[in-house]
Amino acid sequence: MKKLLIVILAFIAIFCNINIILAENTETQKVNKMVNKRQPFSNLQLNSLLPHNLSAKGRLAWKLEYNPDNISGNPISLVMLDDSRAIIDYTDTFLAIDISNMKPLGFRKKSSNSSIIPYEGQDFFSFEGYRLIKINFDFFGKESETSYFIPGLGDYSNLVLFIPKQNGFIAGIQGTGDPKYMTPMFGLYEKSYLGYDYLWNHTFNGFATIPPVSIDGNFVVAMNSMIKIVGIDGSIKREIEEDIKPLSCSIGSDGNIYLVYKTKSDYVIRSFDFDGNTKWECPTSVNKTMQPPVVSNDEIVYIIGSSNIEAFSDGEKLWEFALTNDNTPKLASVTNDGLLLVIDGKILHCINKLGEVIWSFKCNKEEKYMTQPILDSTGKVIVATDKKILAIE
């Protein structure tokens, strides 16, 4: 009887462990599902790798004026919930666009220190002050949405990371320092949608680059002289100390970390694993990165600067491409089949991995490109100028 009881207890323990593992795997799958929808920078790894192949050849398919009411602001990013529904993050407003019927649906206020976050189906998250608001695209103008409290977001902070989960969320908030508490601080935490308590919480002094997240849920928090690897459960898995100043960071599809940083005398791009082992490193002329390193499926790394692009692979600089040296946005994405799409003032370039321009498309002379190029499911390029959304086929 005693042996039978031991066997039964052992079976219950195994069954419970299996359920825990299945629950964790299900949650991880839901987080990973967000990876292909997260914008800007295309996914949680921040590598700007798009999930579709390019079909566009450089011809205009359609254009749509998205702001007929002349709302003040500037387009920050273009989010596609699907091929027929788009949202433009317009600084302290967002604009909803019905692509299928080629018409803007209207606008709604949001906090300028946050981004629009796609969720599941037609649901997405926006932020108003300390409120996290879950909105359905088809009913965005109505007051039937659900709102939650998001601690730490205010006049002297910016939301740089947000991962919605089934029962809660993970947020990264960069505090810039206020008149009373001058020290900037970066906070990374998980909490339930309801209530005020954290499930886990870390606060680090100083500024951090936007943290990329690996497929298995490890956050890379890069700060002056310190890189911290934080697990999805909040555990600090590793700390790497080095006298460097990180500028931007992403994770490639190969699972390696790509970090651009400044030493006392140089600017460097480094590839290393999550144990801190360096794969390769190389000096770069880019001293101000416009976005985290763009990494293709074949591990070509593109650094986008204010006046040039540099391409690297396995510790070797492959080529350099000059951009217009002005104050217009310089943003790029790489397609699933390895083509680099980059906006440069009035020109959208499509560049192959050899650094050759395959095609370019100029917008109207009264306009300039503003958002990171993305693809719809058919491989058309979707991008916003300061006046219109353009589709390039």
Summary of the structure (lengths in Angstrom):
residues: 393
radius of gyration: 21.9
end to end distance: 73.4
largest distance: 86.4
contacts: 1273
relative contact order: 0.14
helix: 9%
strand: 46%
